[in-house]
Amino acid sequence: MPRKADAALPQMELEQQRDATPGFEPKGSFGFIRYLEHGFPNSLVRWHYHDEYELHLIVETSGKVFVGDYIGQFTPGHLVLTGPRVPHNWVSLDTPAEGVALRDMVIQFSHPPLASMAAVIPELKGIFPLLQRALHGVEFFGVSELSLRRFQRIRDSSGLPRFIEFLTLLGELAQTSDYQLLSTVPMQSSDDDVALARISSAINFIVHNYSSQFSLKQLAEQVDMPERTFSRFFRSATGNSFTDFVNRLRINKACQLLMETERYVSNICYEAGFNNVANFNRRFLELKGMTPKEFRQQALGRFGA
């Protein structure tokens, strides 16, 4: 039986949570564009959603990123735009015991003001395909250094200069073709914050214990939800069934080990949390479209190892 998961905060991010303590600009000190930054660990690091778009730049540490039904890796320079109510979280896995002072730089903005402006300023309509893509979550490549400078100028400015920097940054991201959509469906969370808090607790447990053996029933009991209710809300919150979510996380870990080590595939299978090689190979093929051996060969060619 897995240990009891830690309690999680309600997962709809509310205005009263947005004070300077966790890293937000205080209400009344900004206009349309809100900047925040925080280290790790921090109370803002959780499976959550909100009504604003969020442009998120990682500046230190690496680990797992979750956006909608996407599970992937992040490292410094990781830049993602998420849309309104798209659930997301970044979990660092390599932090020192004392933590890090600055991990995330974040810009938040809402949709209605942009829509109103675009109705009378046609030039703004060029950013709306980007905002539509944000409903899946968008990861950008090759623009981290440029974006970091924009983030710093937005952080250090206010009023019209901040707004100009922000529009310039959105315009640059709208024009880049080097990006990937993350979630396979444009996923938006429900309003059941109590259920999402429990799902967040379960996800935190899975992330840190994926290599152990645990069942849907055990995890539902752990978060004090009936099994069928937990299963339904888990799928709604993450876009995956419980089994698919765990398999995706384990396959993701296997991919990392295939790229970064020379361990035998059979050893990686068990280290990633699978209990037989045949099932591991089958799930890997389903999710990656190739065998573990083929994935390793492609990774070697891609990264020049």
Secondary structure, DSSP 8 states (H G I E B T S, - for coil): ----------SB--GGG-STTTTB--TTS-SS-EEEEEEES-TT-SSBB-SSEEEEEE-S--EEEEETTEEEEE-TT-EEEE-TT--EEEEESS--TT-EEEEEEEEEE-HHHHHHHHHH-GGGGGGHHHHHHTTT-EEE-S-HHHHHHHHHHHHT--HHHHHHHHHHHHHHHHH---EEE-SSS-----S-HHHHHHHHHHHHHHHHHTTS---HHHHHHHTT--HHHHHHHHHHHHSS-HHHHHHHHHHHHHHHHHHH----HHHHHHHTT-S-HHHHHHHHHHHHSS-HHHHHHHHHHHHT-
